């Protein structure tokens, strides 16, 4: 889901991505990412900077530490090419 936030002049996109990651060792990790996108250069209206908070959920014992972890997902998106480039950071608490 996404929509332009007209209260902020229509240049902020509120977004929600949900999906799953299937690891090479057979685990499934579900994620729910909520965040914002913004055009930072008005001369390049197709280039968005994106940032999200991410919640993880898994039943796999090797990755269950993610269940108590919030991540930060940041990157860029081009509406012209539909290419995404993201990085996600998670802090492991032991």
Secondary structure, DSSP 8 states (H G I E B T S, - for coil): -EEE-GGGTT-EEEEEEEEEEE-TTS-EEEEEEEEEEEE--TT-TTEEEEEEEEEEE---TTTGGGGG-EEEEEEEEETTT--EEEEEEE----
